[in-house]
Amino acid sequence: MSIERLGYLGFAVKDVPAWDAFMTKKLGLMPAGKAGDGALYRMDQRAWRIAVHPGELDDLAYIGLEVDNAAALERMADKLREAGVPFTRGDEALLQQRKVMGMLCLQDPFELPIEIYYGPFEVYPDPFLASAPVSGFVTGDQGLGHFVRCVPDAAKALAFYMDVLGFQLSDVVDIQLGPQLSAEGHFLHCNGRHHTIAIGELPLPKRIHHFMLQVNTLDDVGHAYDRFDAEGLISMQFGRHINDHMISFYGRTPAAPIDVEFGYGARTVDASWTVTRHGHISMWGHKPLLLPEQG
Ligand SMILES: [Fe+2]
């Protein structure tokens, strides 16, 4: 029994207008109205994928992890009970806001709120229309994308995400993010996407180092690079990652030093995958321009 995919991300941010421009003009997401105090943005046929709420946190506020149906949600509830992980049920108001049919609310070992849910709302009659030149995002069975979780104790985080939530190890990478910043990264999958969550003991002031959105074409990445570069917001230049083979760049979000990775061309994992170890994060490129320590 495992989580099937990353379904959604919610941010609580100080500068909501900057995030709205970032979501639409930089990333190309489609505005999709509001739910409660959150502005919703679409990437595909789902009613929403990213929510932006006003808040002093200026960080990732919650993540939505998807299972396929009500029975799977109950099996996950049993697993949480067995593991001694406390959880509550999402009430009707929260289910309406998140546009899902059932939910368990919990936290990871370092207080990141997690919503495990089933039954997301889809809106096929209203096709996805990108707000910037993006031909489309790779989601579907692979979910929204991935993020890198900064934790003080990787072993404790891995025990939770792997033993309780069912994520599996893809590989381990010695990450150098700057002259003063290196860590061992554990890259975890729950579907064909090479990693949905990566865990690193990165001493950064935010819950995540970056989140990643994957697009359909290399030109989508190139056009986005130009949009970020025009405002000096490239934090890592074009490069290709050594483990998932993603061709990507990193740009700074308005909640610095959180970055977004915008990528194309990743390989997927299957049942024959072999766990490996790497001494570098990239085959080529990904030269840092803005260091992660820089707010
Ligand atoms: Fe990434």
Residues whose N, C-alpha, C, O or C-beta is under 5 A from the ligand:
A	BS01	LIG	M212 E261
